[in-house]
Every structure is written in structure tokens, then in C-alpha cells.
Amino acid sequence: MSNTTIIELRQADSNYGLIPLANGGNQNGVWRTTLDTPVVIEEGDQVQIKSVYLDTSASGSGYIQLENPVDITMTACMYLTNYNLDQSYHYTTQYNPAPEDNELRKYGNTDPPRTLDNVGDNNRWILAKQTVLDGDHYNVPQFNIQPINPSSETRQYGGATLVFEYTGTEKDAIPYGQKKGIYVDSTFEYKYKRRNPYNLGIRCKGDATAPFIRLSAETQSALYGLNIASINYPIKELIPSATKINTIQEFPLKFTIDAGQYSPTEMADLITAKMNDVEFNGNVNDNYIAAGSTENAGGDRLNNMVNYPVNAPFLTTVLQNEQKLKAEGVASGDTLDQVFVNATGYSKASSLTDTAIKNRNGNYWFKYNIQQMLKERKVFASPGPSTSYTQPSLDVFIGTNQLEMAYDEGSAKLKFAIQHFPIYANDTFTNPVLPATPVSNNDAKPSVCFNPTISDGDFHVNTGLPLAYSGIAWTNLEPPNFWNNILGFTTAHQGANTNQGFMPATSGGAVPDIANSFELELVDGVNITSAFPGLDLPVVKQGARFNIPLYEAPPIAPALVGAQTFVSTDDTTSIYSARTWNTALADEGYFLVDVACNFQQNLVGQSITTSNTQSIVNRYYSANSFTSDQGAGSIVYTHQGEPTMLSNFSVQVRNPDRSFIDSHILQNDNTIFVEVVKNQSTNSIRN
């Protein structure tokens, strides 16, 4: 009779006891195995892990393996840099050669009010829609988590994305039709008070008693497996009816990635192609706003738009988006205005040394003068006013014209290389006839500009270099497992948080519009890209000035008020993933293997003590995409006392900090072999 028994614990054979994830699937490296025939251990018998085979193919192969097609949703918001261009334009009447200055931007909620002399603050202002609420609404800025065992120092909760469903603010919003996912890190249960509250930032409908918000069915069913007892909302701010609100405008891109094996470069190229399709939503046309017969015929032109210069999610125009919002408002019964909100920056007082700093926090906004933009421009053709012609309405781009995901060989990481609309400037200037008045060639390159210093009360220019004309920021990337775990873009997408944001009265006593708004932090290299503010930027590479050779003098603003110096640059600040590719080694040197059954070991650390850890697996020994251990890291258990049966095994493979392992490191083809060695003396006595 054999004195040794080998027990196979295979995750692929387990069909119960798994920990479900909120975004679908189960937690890899966590399973239960029940033996059809229990194994009895007696006094002196030894139990140990004989071998461990962990499926680390995801981390070591350098490939992305998709077992099933993945439905992708990339949602972004748009922003403009509020610098001194794009504030006004020269409008020429039909028979009057003198240009008429027209203000393109109308600023609201300013104290003091904006003036035409103020040409920009260099902050990023986010595209939003402004409307007036009809009924009860709520701000729900945070949520709390109550773990199952709040005193436990060994168990953890979280490690998954929680999905919240809510009813949006639009009049025709589908009940609980909006979704927002919040990733919660694995945290020891006893530390839950330190982590509460978690940011949520949802504005939704409600009634007199509560907001219309709930957990998705998938998240609710996964709570127990995530060691979460309940979730509550500590703050529920009622928004009065008839309140004017600013809601961030979001633009989704949806497509499907087929099942298969992809290299990081192939995946980057595929996503880049989807992001850059100018006709993703339909055909485009350069005759999208026809010229009217009279100067003030613009109102009808907006409603009659049927063609567009771009028909894609991440690049649009002011007039195109205006028409979209007007149509959306008609369908929902809302009056929607297109506004740009300063949701992140702050404004300085008139003196740079003044300690009085106002946080804008979404309170300040501007909108374009649509009727002025729609006016027909009468432009004189050379040589004089006897021959005139008309041009279409003025329009302005919003979003980004450049989108690229790339694989960076140096860092072995994926990155969003660029997702902003650069400031363009002509690189050379020539005029052979009048050298004193040069004209620019059509060779525009990505640039930055040095703004003049102009202050006007609450707004102060020269608060930094404008590094992009416009751009997008990711607010949601779905599914979370694909973007967070497989690709590693854990911080590249951040949703906006609601902000009560009531404005104070002006110095004149007038109460400005109430703008219940939002906040969203835009950070270069985290959720947005931009030109890189390097030391080479002050070196101007175009045109000689004051008989000083090129590039020997720093930028000097021309005498013309509002003008600036442009400097071309190709350097950008990109967004890098957290995951490193093409390596079999990860950040940690080992795995911990917990096997809970009728035998225990003690692993004592500085902050935790566990009785279930049976093996320590060195991650250095990897071959054929598997990490294995042949018992070198096993902890031997010797049974003492009455005989007991080994039947139900609960297995958990964890990181050294005892957190669960992400799917981009560990897959589900994991197997552990447990060896039971009978006590020879006990068997001899029995025989």
C-alpha cells in the first residue's frame, strides 16, 4: 500500500466558490476544490505542497490574448485652452472697408465681468451643456464601503470595479440608464475607515426622499465575494428645481475587438485606426454651411446643416455641436446651451503677489456668440469693392485632430502618444517684395506660444504656456478589465465630479446666474497629452529680429497688443500604461499560495499573520509562460491529534501584499498538487 497520496487542485475544474468580478468573469488564482473521496490524515502524517504551476502567460508572452470578442467604449470630453486667440475676429461689411471687431466669446458668471481687452487666462475650459432643471435632482459626490469583517487584519476587500446605475438629468433620461464604474483597490478590511469616502461624482434625478441611484445587478451579486457587506452614500445634496446646471458633455466611440492574439503594437495600431476615422459616424462634406443671401440669414443656416466637415466622436466644431445640442433639446424638452467651463484651474487676483486666490471649481464659463458666427462675411476681392464675394459662416474646431496609441520600445509600455489639437504656427516667413513686412508660408508645425501679459481684475494672463489649442480627456474606458488590467491604463480615464458651486454676489449687488457645475482635474501625462514644456521652447527658430541672428535672442512680444511669439516643437507629454510588456518578471519577486483545509501554518509578518499560507513561489523560475515551484517554497505541516479528513480545499494565490493578482499577470489555468505522506511508524504499529 502506498504511503504517499497526491491531490490535484485545478482551477479549471472548479465550478463553484469563485469570486466574481464586477466587470465580468472571476478572480484568477482563487478557487475551491471538493474531493469525491476524502483523504484521511492521522498522527504524524505530513502534508505539503508538492508542486505549483501558475499560468503567467499574460505577463510573460508579450502578447494580448482575448478569448472572446471585446466590446469597447471609449468616452471622452473636450476642452479648449483659453488663450488670446479665438476670442474675436474682424468682420467686414459689404461696402465698408473698415473692419468691425466682433467678440466671439461671451463670458458669464464673472466678477468683475469680462472685457474685450482681456484675451485669455491660459486655463483649460471643458465643453459642457447648460440647462435648467425641472424637478428634484441630487448631487451624490461620495460613497462609503462597509466590509464584511471590519476588524479583520488578514482579509481584504475590493480589487474590482463597482458599477453604479443612475437616472440622468435630461428630461427624457432612461430610468437607471446611466452607468459609472469606480475601481476600488484591494484594502485590508480593518483599514476601511481610512479609505472612506470614495469619490463618486454623480448628478441624477430623484424624488423628495432620495436620489435615483443603485448598484448594478452584477456588482450587487459580487459584493460578498469582494468581502463587502454594504455601500452607502454619506452626502446626498438636493438641487432645487429651476437651478441652472452645467453638465460635462461626453462623446463615446464604440467598436469591437475580435478574439485572438495581439502583440502590443498590433493592438495599438487597431485602436489608433478606430479613433482616427473621420467618417466614423457618417460621410463628410466641405459645404456643410451654405452662404446665405443676406447678412443676417444665419439662423436658418444652423437648422439646415446636413453636411459636416468631420463626422467622428473626438473632433467637432462649435456650430456642428450647437446644432446637435439644439436637436437634443428639442427631443428632450430641454433648452441646452453650449458652454465651456473652467473646471480645474484657478484665477489669480490683479496682483501676482496677492494672496487672494479664487478657485473657480466649475463656476466660470463662456459660450460662443453663435448668431455672430453665423453672419455672412462680406469680403472684398482684389483690387477693390467693385467685386465682392461671400464666404460661409465662421466656425471653430473643438476636440483633437491627432490621436495615437503606440507601443514604446524603450519603456516596453503602451501609451496614448497624442490626443490633443496642437497650436500651429508657420515655421518660416518670407516676402521677397517687402522684407520689412514678411508673410508666412503654409508650412505650419505644432507649436507653443508666449502670451503677452494682460491682467483684468480676476483674470490674469501669463499663468503659463498654452501647450495645446484644444484636446480630449478620457472620462470612461470600458470594459474596465480590458483597459485597467489587460492594457494597464488605470489612471488614463477619470470621470467628472459634481460640484454645488453657487456663485457669490457681485460687487454691485447683482446675483449672477447659479451654475451648479462639475470639477475634473486635467493633468498632463495622466489623462491628457500636450506639447512638452522643455527648455528649448524659448529659442525661437523663425525669422531674424532687430538684426540679431536667429535663435540668439529670447522671444520678445511685438508692440501690437495681443500678439505673441510662436515656437514650433514636436515633443509631447504622453500617457503611459502601468503595465510593462515583453518580460517574464514582474514588479514582485514571488507569489503566496494559501490553501485552507483542515491543516494550518503560521506566516507572521510585520502587519499581518495568516494560518493558510502553504507555499512561497519564486517568480524567477518561469518557462513556457508558466511559473512553477517544485516544493522548494513549500511549508511542511505535520498532523497532531485525532484523525481528520481532507475534502474541501480553498485556494488563493496572492501578491506579497496579499492583494489579488490582476488578470494581465495571472490567467486561470492554475494547478496545485498537494502531497500527503503517511507516518511510517503509525502504519507499522497498525500492521
Secondary structure, DSSP 8 states (H G I E B T S, - for coil): --SEEEEEEEGGG--SS--B-TTSSB-TTEEEEEEEEEEEE-TT-EEEEEEEEEE-HHHHSS-EEESS-EEEEEEEEEEEE--SSSSEEEE--TT--S-EEEE-EEEES-SS---TT------EEEEEEEEE--S-EEEEEEEEEEESSTT-SS-EE--EEEEEEE--SSTT--TT-EEEEEEE--EEGGGHHHH--EEEEEEEEB-SS-BSEEE-HHHHHHTTTTTEEEEE-S--EEE-TT-EEEEE--EEEEEEE-SEEE-HHHHHHHHHHHHT-TTTTS---S-SS---SSTTTHHHHHHT----S--BTTEEEHHHHHHHHHHHHHHHT---EEEEE--S-EEE-SSTT---EEE-TT--EEEE-HHHHHS-EEEE-TT-TTSEEEE-----EEE-S--EEEEETTTTEEEEEE-EE-EEEES-EE-SS-TTS-EE-S-EEEEEEE----EETTEES-SS----SEEEEEEEEESHIIIIIII--SSSB---EEE-------TTS------BEEE----BTTTB-EE---TTTTS--S--BTTB-TTSS-----SSTT--EEEE---EE-EE-S---S-S--SSSEEEEEEESS----EE-SS-EES-EEEEEETT-EETTEEEE-STTB--EE--SS-EEEEEEEEEEE-TTS-B--TTT--S--EEEEEEE--HHHHHHH-
